[in-house]
Amino acid sequence: MEKKFLTYEEFGAAGDGVRDDFDAIIACHEAANRENIPVKAKDGAVYYIGGSKESAIIKTDVDFGGAKFIIDDRNVEQITSYVFSIESDHGFEPVEISSLGIGQKTLDVGKNGNYLVRVYNDEHPVFIRKGLNMNNGIATQDILLVDSDGNIYPSVNFDYPVVTRSDMKCVDDAPITVSGGIFTTIANQQESFYRYHQRGFHITRSHVTLCNYQHYVEGELDHGAPYHGFVRSDFATDLTVKDAIITPRFIYWTPSKIPGKPVPMGSYDLSFWSSIDVRCINVKQTIDITNNKYWGVYTSNFCKNLSLDNCVFSRFDAHQGVTNASIKNCKLGHQGVQLIGFGKAVIENTEIFSGAVFSLRGDYGSTWTGTVDIKNCVWNPRGSSIFSATNAEDHDFGYFCCEPEAITIDGLHINDGAMGEKPLYLAPKFSNEPVEGEKAAPYGRVKEYSIKGLTTERGVKPTICERPELYPDTKVIWRD
């Protein structure tokens, strides 16, 4: 009779929470990958995983069920080794691309099938960060999905008069589901410096669903090194994380690039990089979303088409750019919605407990090239402006910086009863004063507000800005 699945016990796992079972777990997945059959953990088992530098490679369905996994990070051999690596059989291969431009719709990669394409211009840095974590930026880059007809999806963000590097990877992976499991990380006890630990799940395969799992953190001290994410993706498309419980970690402080000024250092539970079509559905964190002792559980870089639905997080964060973001039916806490990027951002049927309904990150120029729609939301303000931004027009971030071209509000209630006599504003008063005269990097202001169904607890109608002279050409259209 053909076997339906493999178990860790077949490869010597004890499941007693004491003996290190990681070698057995690795061997089980190696066999499952060869035989192309699923893996099933034993309900009630407790699998202890020590600090091995190896990874268990997953290429088939996994049912962790009600099994528990203890991931002990107190003595890790190699901090960049993920415990589980969900991988594809396809790798990247070179492709010759001479140039690429914003608005380009097609690209001939000379292959049939669907491919993820990476393009870079190393001659022009972007996301040149300002502030306590200042840096020299990173190469201009895009991640694109190209189909058999050469159609580009979803869009190209930058112009590439020169493409210095480019490659592609087939994404015709068979869908797999990794389900269940109760995971507990025993936190590392390293000094609080930027030495990111990469422990948990690393997804580099497309068409993956990770669901019905729980992740907890124990043993955090008054110091520790940060984590990239218990779940992290790189160069993949069509990813879903759903029906999960996740845990934020403490905020630690570390020296910044400016002597004498420490900077808060965060860890993440969900971290998505250079991925397209990533969905989080019904994912909730264990800690109160307004507890500012804990860092935000969610971050992203260089992604396209990110969505949250029915999630309870301390924040949504587009770090070094996102193209298109959808946040629906959620509750977001003290770090709120933090955007940098392109396209359309939609915040719908969501309650927000932060300084603004959304923030444009000042360390990357407070830029959003596109539109923002706010629909049927509730804001519990910790600030006075519906969106926040800061740009002193004195720093070149590697791209033109601007506020959204248009902000549409169709249903927003503001619980401003605790604000006393403080006024409400549609746009921010910048904490950095604009440079007078010729500007090193001019900043574009929002062109139009379209507002319908905006109500406040105090009955106060927001005005444009504490400094209205910053918005002389902005149209505010009230449609009530």
Backbone torsions as a table, in degrees:
resi	resn	phi	psi	omega
1	MET	NA	132.9	-178.1
2	GLU	-68.8	135.8	-179.7
3	LYS	-70.2	142.3	-179.1
4	LYS	-93.7	-25.6	179.6
5	PHE	-164.1	165.8	174.5
6	LEU	-110.3	154.6	177.8
7	THR	-123.2	156.2	178.4
8	TYR	-66.0	-31.9	-178.4
9	GLU	-64.0	-31.4	177.4
10	GLU	-62.3	-20.5	-177.2
11	PHE	-110.3	15.0	170.9
12	GLY	102.1	7.2	179.2
13	ALA	-68.5	139.7	178.0
14	ALA	-89.0	-36.7	-179.9
15	GLY	65.2	27.9	-176.7
16	ASP	-102.7	0.9	179.5
17	GLY	76.6	4.5	-177.5
18	VAL	-117.8	-55.9	-179.1
19	ARG	-74.2	141.9	179.9
20	ASP	-72.6	116.8	-176.7
21	ASP	-99.1	9.4	-169.5
22	PHE	-67.9	-37.3	177.9
23	ASP	-60.3	-40.6	178.7
24	ALA	-66.9	-39.1	178.6
25	ILE	-63.4	-44.8	178.9
26	ILE	-60.9	-47.2	-178.0
27	ALA	-63.2	-39.0	179.5
28	CYS	-61.6	-46.4	-179.3
29	HIS	-69.1	-34.3	175.6
30	GLU	-59.6	-44.9	179.0
31	ALA	-66.9	-41.9	179.7
32	ALA	-61.9	-39.1	178.7
33	ASN	-65.3	-41.0	179.0
34	ARG	-64.2	-41.1	-174.9
35	GLU	-92.0	-6.4	180.0
36	ASN	55.3	51.0	175.8
37	ILE	-130.4	159.0	-176.4
38	PRO	-71.7	168.3	173.1
39	VAL	-117.7	139.2	178.4
40	LYS	-131.1	124.4	176.6
41	ALA	-80.8	162.0	-177.5
42	LYS	-89.3	122.2	176.3
43	ASP	-57.8	134.1	179.8
44	GLY	90.4	-15.2	177.9
45	ALA	-72.9	152.6	174.2
46	VAL	-124.3	109.7	-176.4
47	TYR	-98.6	118.0	177.7
48	TYR	-89.0	132.7	178.8
49	ILE	-124.3	116.9	-179.0
50	GLY	-84.5	-153.0	-170.9
51	GLY	-96.9	27.4	-179.2
52	SER	-56.7	146.2	177.3
53	LYS	-82.7	-3.7	179.6
54	GLU	-80.0	166.9	176.3
55	SER	-129.6	145.5	172.5
56	ALA	-87.4	117.7	-176.2
57	ILE	-87.8	125.1	-178.8
58	ILE	-110.6	124.2	175.5
59	LYS	-133.3	5.7	179.3
60	THR	-132.4	170.1	176.8
61	ASP	-59.7	145.2	178.0
62	VAL	-132.4	134.6	173.7
63	ASP	-119.0	98.9	178.1
64	PHE	-77.1	-17.6	176.4
65	GLY	54.4	-134.7	179.7
66	GLY	-94.6	13.2	179.3
67	ALA	-69.4	152.2	177.2
68	LYS	-109.0	146.5	179.4
69	PHE	-130.0	124.0	175.9
70	ILE	-103.3	115.0	-179.6
71	ILE	-105.2	105.7	-172.8
72	ASP	-94.2	108.5	-176.5
73	ASP	-100.4	17.0	-177.0
74	ARG	-76.9	-18.4	-179.9
75	ASN	-147.2	76.9	-173.9
76	VAL	-95.2	132.2	-179.1
77	GLU	-69.4	-37.7	-177.3
78	GLN	-146.7	113.3	-170.4
79	ILE	-70.6	-13.4	-179.4
80	THR	-96.3	12.0	179.9
81	SER	-99.5	113.1	176.4
82	TYR	-72.1	150.4	178.7
83	VAL	-69.5	-49.8	178.8
84	PHE	-119.4	131.6	178.7
85	SER	-121.2	112.4	-178.5
86	ILE	-91.3	106.7	-166.2
87	GLU	-119.8	159.3	175.2
88	SER	-99.5	159.8	170.6
89	ASP	-81.0	-10.8	-178.1
90	HIS	-95.2	139.0	175.0
91	GLY	-116.6	175.7	178.4
92	PHE	-79.0	145.3	176.7
93	GLU	-134.4	152.8	-177.0
94	PRO	-65.5	148.9	170.6
95	VAL	-141.9	138.8	-176.9
96	GLU	-90.1	115.7	176.4
97	ILE	-130.4	120.5	-175.0
98	SER	-86.0	-37.4	-179.5
99	SER	-156.3	165.4	-177.3
100	LEU	-159.0	149.4	-176.7
101	GLY	-142.8	156.5	174.6
102	ILE	-57.5	133.2	-179.5
103	GLY	90.2	-8.6	178.5
104	GLN	-66.5	133.4	-172.6
105	LYS	-102.0	-25.4	-176.0
106	THR	-132.2	157.9	179.3
107	LEU	-152.6	124.7	179.7
108	ASP	-89.5	111.2	178.3
109	VAL	-103.2	2.5	173.8
110	GLY	73.0	20.6	-177.9
111	LYS	-140.0	152.5	169.1
112	ASN	-89.3	153.9	-178.5
113	GLY	104.2	179.6	-179.5
114	ASN	-100.5	132.3	-175.7
115	TYR	-131.9	139.0	164.8
116	LEU	-84.9	130.3	-177.9
117	VAL	-119.0	130.4	176.0
118	ARG	-108.4	131.4	176.1
119	VAL	-128.2	144.1	-177.6
120	TYR	-138.9	146.2	165.6
121	ASN	-123.7	97.7	-177.7
122	ASP	-71.4	-11.5	-177.6
123	GLU	-82.2	-13.0	-178.8
124	HIS	-131.1	109.2	178.5
125	PRO	-78.8	148.4	174.5
126	VAL	-131.6	173.9	-176.5
127	PHE	51.6	47.4	178.1
128	ILE	-78.6	102.3	-166.8
129	ARG	-72.9	144.9	178.4
130	LYS	-115.9	150.1	175.0
131	GLY	107.6	-156.3	-172.8
132	LEU	-65.6	-25.2	176.6
133	ASN	-107.7	36.4	-177.4
134	MET	-55.8	148.0	175.2
135	ASN	-151.1	-176.3	-177.9
136	ASN	-97.7	13.0	176.0
137	GLY	85.1	-171.8	-176.9
138	ILE	-141.4	156.6	-177.8
139	ALA	-56.2	141.1	170.9
140	THR	-54.8	133.0	-174.7
141	GLN	-154.5	154.9	175.0
142	ASP	-141.7	147.7	168.7
143	ILE	-114.0	126.8	-174.1
144	LEU	-129.5	148.7	171.4
145	LEU	-106.8	122.5	-178.0
146	VAL	-119.7	127.0	-176.5
147	ASP	-92.5	-175.1	-175.1
148	SER	-62.5	-25.9	178.9
149	ASP	-90.9	4.0	178.8
150	GLY	83.7	8.3	179.5
151	ASN	-71.9	135.1	-179.9
152	ILE	-91.5	135.6	179.5
153	TYR	-139.0	137.0	-7.4
154	PRO	-86.3	-35.7	-179.9
155	SER	-168.5	165.3	175.2
156	VAL	-98.5	130.0	-174.7
157	ASN	-88.5	-29.9	-173.3
158	PHE	-127.6	158.4	169.9
159	ASP	-84.3	139.8	179.7
160	TYR	-124.5	83.5	173.0
161	PRO	-62.8	-25.8	175.2
162	VAL	-133.7	132.3	170.9
163	VAL	-108.7	110.3	-176.8
164	THR	-85.8	-24.3	177.5
165	ARG	-146.2	144.4	174.3
166	SER	-160.4	142.7	174.8
167	ASP	-154.6	176.4	-175.5
168	MET	-151.0	158.1	-179.1
169	LYS	-140.0	132.2	176.0
170	CYS	-65.5	137.4	-179.4
171	VAL	-115.8	21.7	177.4
172	ASP	-81.7	51.1	176.6
173	ASP	-77.4	146.1	170.7
174	ALA	-69.1	136.4	179.0
175	PRO	-61.5	141.0	172.7
176	ILE	-132.4	154.4	179.1
177	THR	-123.7	129.7	174.9
178	VAL	-115.7	115.0	-167.6
179	SER	-128.0	147.0	170.7
180	GLY	81.6	-172.9	178.9
181	GLY	98.4	140.5	174.5
182	ILE	-117.7	108.7	-172.1
183	PHE	-107.6	132.4	176.1
184	THR	-123.6	119.0	174.4
185	THR	-90.6	123.9	167.9
186	ILE	-87.3	111.8	-167.2
187	ALA	-63.0	149.6	175.5
188	ASN	-66.0	159.9	-178.3
189	GLN	-121.2	31.9	-179.1
190	GLN	-76.4	167.9	175.2
191	GLU	-67.4	157.4	-174.5
192	SER	-84.6	77.3	174.2
193	PHE	-127.4	165.7	179.5
194	TYR	-75.1	76.9	171.0
195	ARG	-124.6	82.0	-171.7
196	TYR	-63.9	127.7	173.0
197	HIS	-84.4	140.6	179.0
198	GLN	-122.2	87.6	-174.6
199	ARG	-133.1	128.7	-176.6
200	GLY	134.9	-130.4	-177.8
201	PHE	-111.6	130.1	174.6
202	HIS	-115.6	121.6	-176.3
203	ILE	-109.5	114.4	173.9
204	THR	-122.0	15.1	179.1
205	ARG	-110.5	146.5	176.8
206	SER	-89.5	161.3	177.8
207	HIS	62.1	56.0	-179.1
208	VAL	-118.6	135.9	171.2
209	THR	-117.1	125.1	176.2
210	LEU	-116.0	117.3	-168.3
211	CYS	-148.0	163.4	172.2
212	ASN	56.8	35.7	178.9
213	TYR	-115.3	164.2	175.3
214	GLN	-128.9	139.9	176.7
215	HIS	-132.4	126.9	-179.9
216	TYR	-122.8	160.4	179.2
217	VAL	-127.8	131.4	177.5
218	GLU	-128.2	158.9	170.5
219	GLY	79.6	16.9	177.1
220	GLU	-68.5	137.7	179.2
221	LEU	-105.9	-166.6	177.0
222	ASP	-82.1	5.8	174.7
223	HIS	-149.5	160.5	179.1
224	GLY	170.3	155.2	175.9
225	ALA	-83.4	153.5	-177.0
226	PRO	-78.1	168.0	178.6
227	TYR	-120.6	138.4	176.1
228	HIS	-69.9	-29.2	-178.8
229	GLY	152.0	134.6	173.5
230	PHE	-63.5	-34.0	170.7
231	VAL	-120.5	123.8	177.0
232	ARG	-135.1	140.4	174.4
233	SER	-115.6	152.0	173.5
234	ASP	-144.5	125.0	171.6
235	PHE	54.1	62.4	179.5
236	ALA	-146.6	166.5	177.1
237	THR	-140.4	157.6	-179.9
238	ASP	60.2	68.8	-179.6
239	LEU	-118.5	137.4	178.7
240	THR	-131.5	128.2	169.8
241	VAL	-115.6	121.3	-175.4
242	LYS	-146.5	157.7	175.8
243	ASP	52.4	55.2	-174.8
244	ALA	-130.8	155.8	172.9
245	ILE	-116.9	127.0	-176.4
246	ILE	-129.4	165.8	-172.2
247	THR	-129.5	126.3	172.3
248	PRO	-75.0	165.7	-179.5
249	ARG	-118.7	165.4	179.4
250	PHE	-59.3	151.7	167.3
251	ILE	-85.7	126.6	173.7
252	TYR	-112.5	161.7	-179.9
253	TRP	-115.1	142.9	-176.9
254	THR	-143.3	158.3	177.5
255	PRO	-60.4	141.3	179.3
256	SER	-97.9	-174.1	177.4
257	LYS	-73.7	-11.8	178.5
258	ILE	-108.2	114.7	-176.2
259	PRO	-54.7	137.1	176.5
260	GLY	85.1	-1.3	-179.5
261	LYS	-122.3	94.9	178.4
262	PRO	-67.8	158.9	-177.5
263	VAL	-128.0	142.1	175.8
264	PRO	-68.5	142.1	-174.8
265	MET	-124.0	126.1	-172.2
266	GLY	-113.1	156.7	171.7
267	SER	-116.5	158.4	-176.7
268	TYR	-127.9	155.4	172.0
269	ASP	-102.7	-30.1	175.8
270	LEU	-123.8	124.8	-176.0
271	SER	-140.8	116.3	-176.1
272	PHE	-117.1	127.0	-176.3
273	TRP	-126.6	131.5	171.7
274	SER	45.9	50.5	-178.6
275	SER	-128.7	154.3	-175.8
276	ILE	-122.6	138.5	179.2
277	ASP	59.6	71.5	179.4
278	VAL	-114.8	125.3	-175.9
279	ARG	-120.4	134.7	168.3
280	CYS	-115.5	121.7	-174.7
281	ILE	-128.0	123.1	177.5
282	ASN	55.1	53.1	176.5
283	VAL	-114.9	130.4	-174.0
284	LYS	-133.9	143.4	179.1
285	GLN	-91.3	157.5	-174.3
286	THR	-81.2	-25.0	-174.2
287	ILE	-99.4	145.7	175.9
288	ASP	-47.8	127.0	-174.6
289	ILE	-69.1	-10.6	177.5
290	THR	-100.1	3.6	-179.3
291	ASN	-82.0	104.9	-173.9
292	ASN	-83.7	12.2	168.1
293	LYS	-76.8	-13.9	-174.5
294	TYR	-116.0	141.8	-179.9
295	TRP	-77.7	163.2	177.6
296	GLY	-64.9	143.6	-175.6
297	VAL	-83.8	-11.7	-168.3
298	TYR	-125.2	134.6	172.3
299	THR	-147.7	162.0	178.2
300	SER	-152.7	154.6	176.6
301	ASN	-143.7	131.4	171.6
302	PHE	59.7	26.7	-177.4
303	CYS	-94.6	165.2	177.3
304	LYS	-135.8	134.0	179.8
305	ASN	62.6	70.6	173.7
306	LEU	-98.6	141.5	177.6
307	SER	-142.5	143.4	169.4
308	LEU	-118.6	136.8	176.0
309	ASP	-140.1	122.1	179.9
310	ASN	57.1	48.0	178.5
311	CYS	-112.1	150.7	176.5
312	VAL	-123.4	100.3	-175.3
313	PHE	-128.2	157.5	170.9
314	SER	-74.0	-19.8	175.3
315	ARG	-167.2	160.0	161.4
316	PHE	-112.5	130.4	-175.7
317	ASP	-134.6	120.0	167.2
318	ALA	-100.2	105.2	-169.0
319	HIS	-79.7	-84.1	178.1
320	GLN	-96.2	52.7	169.0
321	GLY	94.4	134.2	170.6
322	VAL	-133.6	148.0	171.5
323	THR	-109.6	110.3	179.8
324	ASN	73.3	123.1	179.3
325	ALA	-138.3	137.9	179.6
326	SER	-129.5	122.8	179.5
327	ILE	-125.8	111.1	-174.3
328	LYS	-133.7	140.7	172.5
329	ASN	59.4	38.8	-173.4
330	CYS	-117.1	169.2	165.7
331	LYS	-125.5	126.3	-177.4
332	LEU	-124.7	138.6	-167.3
333	GLY	-97.9	-141.3	-163.8
334	HIS	-65.8	-21.6	177.6
335	GLN	-98.8	-5.8	166.9
336	GLY	61.5	-149.1	178.6
337	VAL	-104.1	115.6	-178.1
338	GLN	-117.2	117.4	-172.3
339	LEU	-118.0	143.6	162.3
340	ILE	-145.4	132.4	176.0
341	GLY	150.1	-142.9	-163.1
342	PHE	-143.2	157.2	169.4
343	GLY	90.9	-140.4	-174.3
344	LYS	-115.2	126.5	172.4
345	ALA	-109.7	129.2	179.9
346	VAL	-121.8	124.5	175.5
347	ILE	-119.4	112.4	-169.5
348	GLU	-135.4	137.4	176.1
349	ASN	48.9	47.3	-173.5
350	THR	-129.0	141.6	175.9
351	GLU	-106.3	133.2	-172.3
352	ILE	-126.3	131.9	180.0
353	PHE	-117.9	77.2	-177.3
354	SER	-158.6	-175.7	-174.6
355	GLY	-65.1	-24.4	-178.8
356	ALA	-151.8	163.4	174.4
357	VAL	-63.2	-41.1	170.4
358	PHE	-147.8	153.7	-179.1
359	SER	-124.1	140.6	171.6
360	LEU	-100.5	118.3	-170.4
361	ARG	-61.0	121.8	-179.0
362	GLY	-69.2	-28.2	-178.2
363	ASP	-70.3	-14.8	175.0
364	TYR	-117.8	21.5	170.9
365	GLY	95.4	5.1	179.8
366	SER	49.0	56.4	-173.8
367	THR	-119.7	137.2	170.4
368	TRP	-143.4	107.4	-179.2
369	THR	-90.0	91.0	-176.1
370	GLY	157.0	-144.2	-175.9
371	THR	-130.2	159.1	174.9
372	VAL	-129.3	127.7	176.9
373	ASP	-113.5	127.7	176.1
374	ILE	-115.6	121.4	-173.1
375	LYS	-136.8	123.8	174.4
376	ASN	52.6	51.8	-178.2
377	CYS	-113.3	164.0	174.4
378	VAL	-125.3	130.9	179.1
379	TRP	-118.2	125.8	173.4
380	ASN	-103.5	94.2	-163.2
381	PRO	-74.1	140.0	167.3
382	ARG	-117.3	14.3	175.5
383	GLY	-148.5	-168.4	-174.0
384	SER	-118.5	-5.2	-177.2
385	SER	-117.4	140.8	-177.0
386	ILE	-62.8	-35.0	169.1
387	PHE	-131.4	153.3	-178.6
388	SER	-118.6	148.3	179.5
389	ALA	-161.6	159.7	173.6
390	THR	-153.3	127.0	178.5
391	ASN	-157.5	113.4	-176.8
392	ALA	-85.7	4.2	178.1
393	GLU	60.4	28.5	-177.5
394	ASP	-122.6	12.4	-174.4
395	HIS	-140.6	133.7	177.2
396	ASP	-91.9	111.0	-179.8
397	PHE	-87.3	-2.6	-179.4
398	GLY	99.8	-0.8	-179.6
399	TYR	-156.6	161.9	175.2
400	PHE	-70.4	132.1	-178.0
401	CYS	-104.5	140.5	-179.2
402	CYS	-159.1	157.3	169.6
403	GLU	-77.0	167.4	177.6
404	PRO	-54.4	143.5	178.0
405	GLU	-62.6	-39.4	179.6
406	ALA	-143.1	140.7	174.5
407	ILE	-120.3	121.3	179.8
408	THR	-110.2	127.1	176.2
409	ILE	-115.8	120.3	178.4
410	ASP	-131.8	78.0	-176.3
411	GLY	99.7	98.6	175.9
412	LEU	-148.7	120.4	174.2
413	HIS	-107.2	132.3	-178.1
414	ILE	-112.1	117.4	177.2
415	ASN	-83.7	77.8	-172.5
416	ASP	-101.7	18.9	-175.9
417	GLY	-60.4	-29.1	-178.5
418	ALA	-85.5	2.2	-175.9
419	MET	-84.5	-6.2	179.1
420	GLY	64.1	-126.4	-178.1
421	GLU	-94.6	4.2	-177.5
422	LYS	-65.5	138.1	179.1
423	PRO	-78.0	164.2	174.1
424	LEU	-111.3	146.2	-178.7
425	TYR	-130.9	153.1	173.9
426	LEU	-79.5	-35.8	-175.0
427	ALA	-124.7	159.8	-173.7
428	PRO	-82.1	150.3	162.4
429	LYS	-85.9	120.2	-174.3
430	PHE	-68.6	136.8	176.2
431	SER	-75.9	-23.8	174.8
432	ASN	-101.2	123.7	-178.7
433	GLU	-71.4	136.2	178.2
434	PRO	-62.0	148.6	177.9
435	VAL	-71.2	136.4	177.4
436	GLU	-80.0	151.3	176.6
437	GLY	74.5	-143.2	-178.7
438	GLU	-67.0	131.4	-173.9
439	LYS	-105.1	136.0	-178.9
440	ALA	-64.9	-34.8	-177.7
441	ALA	-148.7	86.3	-176.5
442	PRO	-57.1	148.8	-173.9
443	TYR	-117.4	133.9	-178.9
444	GLY	-92.2	134.2	-178.3
445	ARG	-95.7	159.6	177.0
446	VAL	-58.8	137.7	-176.9
447	LYS	-89.8	-33.4	-174.4
448	GLU	-151.8	137.1	166.1
449	TYR	-107.0	133.3	170.9
450	SER	-120.4	115.1	-167.4
451	ILE	-124.1	129.5	177.0
452	LYS	-144.6	136.3	174.5
453	GLY	69.4	33.5	175.2
454	LEU	-91.3	119.8	179.4
455	THR	-127.6	154.2	178.8
456	THR	-132.6	153.8	179.7
457	GLU	-61.9	-36.6	-177.7
458	ARG	-88.0	-8.7	-174.6
459	GLY	76.9	21.7	-178.6
460	VAL	-89.5	134.0	176.5
461	LYS	-95.6	123.6	-178.7
462	PRO	-64.6	144.9	169.9
463	THR	-100.2	173.8	-170.9
464	ILE	-64.2	-47.6	-173.8
465	CYS	-169.8	152.6	174.1
466	GLU	-61.9	-29.0	175.9
467	ARG	-119.1	80.1	-174.4
468	PRO	-61.0	-19.4	179.8
469	GLU	-64.8	-16.3	176.5
470	LEU	-72.7	-16.6	-174.3
471	TYR	-128.1	55.0	-175.2
472	PRO	-68.3	-25.6	-174.4
473	ASP	-108.9	6.8	-177.9
474	THR	-81.4	129.6	176.9
475	LYS	-91.4	133.3	173.7
476	VAL	-118.1	112.3	-177.0
477	ILE	-110.2	113.6	177.3
478	TRP	-92.2	122.7	-174.7
479	ARG	-108.5	11.3	178.4
480	ASP	-67.0	NA	NA
